[in-house]
Structure formats: structure tokens, C-alpha cells
Amino acid sequence: MHDSRNLRRWIGAVVCVVAVGIIALVAPRLATRSPVAIVLLCALAVLIVKLVERRVHQWFRRWAEREAGRSMRPRGRSWRGR
């Protein structure tokens, strides 16, 4: 499971680096000439915001699950009853 997660992270990082490189090369040349470039940059910005929103949502969900797990444990004794 860790291998597939790390592989997905590396693939995602490579895709992001390639996308940023393409944008850095193409956007300055097209931005002043083409309204299509503006539309594409706006669409890319929306996709990035959605990705960040998803990751933040996952982080808050894991945090809430950890907090719920802490409140479920009995206080004063260990959960094993020793």
C-alpha cells in the first residue's frame, strides 16, 4: 500500500512540474495575443483550487477522526482494563 501511495505522489509531482514548465514556456507568449490562453489559465486555476480543497478536506477529516478516537477512550484507565 505504501508503494502505490508513494508512486502516485511521485507521478503527481512529475505531472505538476511538467505542467508548470509548459505554462512557464507557453503562457508568456500567448497571454497577450490569445483569449484562449486566458480561458485555459483560468481553467487550470480552478483545477488547482479544487485539488487543494480536496487535500485540505482530507486533512480535516483525518484530524476529526483522530480527535473522535481520543474522546472514545475511557479516562483514568488504559483501554485494556489493567
C-alpha positions as CSV (number, residue, x, y, z in Angstrom):
1,M,0.0,0.0,0.0
2,H,2.8,2.4,0.8
3,D,4.5,1.7,-2.5
4,S,1.4,2.6,-4.5
5,R,0.9,5.7,-2.5
6,N,4.5,6.8,-3.0
7,L,4.2,6.0,-6.7
8,R,1.1,8.1,-7.0
9,R,2.8,11.0,-5.2
10,W,5.8,10.9,-7.5
11,I,3.7,10.7,-10.6
12,G,1.6,13.6,-9.3
13,A,4.7,15.6,-8.6
14,V,6.2,14.9,-12.1
15,V,2.9,15.9,-13.7
16,C,2.8,19.1,-11.8
17,V,6.4,20.0,-12.6
18,V,5.7,19.3,-16.3
19,A,2.5,21.4,-16.3
20,V,4.2,24.3,-14.6
21,G,7.1,24.1,-17.1
22,I,4.7,24.1,-20.0
23,I,2.8,27.1,-18.6
24,A,6.0,29.0,-17.9
25,L,7.1,28.5,-21.6
26,V,3.7,29.0,-23.3
27,A,1.8,31.4,-21.2
28,P,4.0,34.5,-21.7
29,R,3.9,34.0,-25.4
30,L,0.2,33.5,-25.7
31,A,-1.2,35.7,-22.8
32,T,-1.0,38.9,-24.7
33,R,-2.3,37.5,-28.0
34,S,-4.9,34.9,-27.3
35,P,-8.1,35.0,-25.2
36,V,-8.0,31.2,-25.3
37,A,-4.8,31.3,-23.2
38,I,-6.7,33.4,-20.6
39,V,-9.5,30.8,-20.6
40,L,-7.0,27.9,-20.2
41,L,-5.2,29.6,-17.4
42,C,-8.5,30.3,-15.6
43,A,-9.5,26.6,-16.0
44,L,-6.1,25.5,-14.7
45,A,-6.5,27.8,-11.7
46,V,-9.9,26.3,-10.9
47,L,-8.5,22.7,-11.1
48,I,-5.6,23.7,-8.8
49,V,-8.1,25.2,-6.3
50,K,-10.2,22.0,-6.4
51,L,-7.1,19.9,-5.8
52,V,-6.1,22.0,-2.8
53,E,-9.6,22.0,-1.5
54,R,-9.8,18.2,-1.7
55,R,-6.5,17.8,0.1
56,V,-7.5,20.2,2.9
57,H,-10.8,18.4,3.3
58,Q,-9.0,15.1,3.6
59,W,-6.7,16.6,6.2
60,F,-9.6,17.9,8.3
61,R,-11.4,14.6,8.1
62,R,-8.4,12.7,9.3
63,W,-7.9,15.2,12.1
64,A,-11.5,14.9,13.2
65,E,-11.2,11.1,13.1
66,R,-8.2,11.3,15.4
67,E,-10.0,13.6,17.8
68,A,-13.0,11.3,17.8
69,G,-10.7,8.4,18.6
70,R,-9.2,10.2,21.5
71,S,-12.6,11.0,23.0
72,M,-13.8,7.4,22.7
73,R,-11.1,6.1,25.1
74,P,-12.1,5.7,28.7
75,R,-10.4,8.1,31.1
76,G,-8.4,7.1,34.1
77,R,-7.5,3.5,33.0
78,S,-6.0,2.1,29.9
79,W,-8.4,0.6,27.4
80,R,-7.1,-2.9,28.3
81,G,-8.6,-2.7,31.8
82,R,-5.3,-3.2,33.7
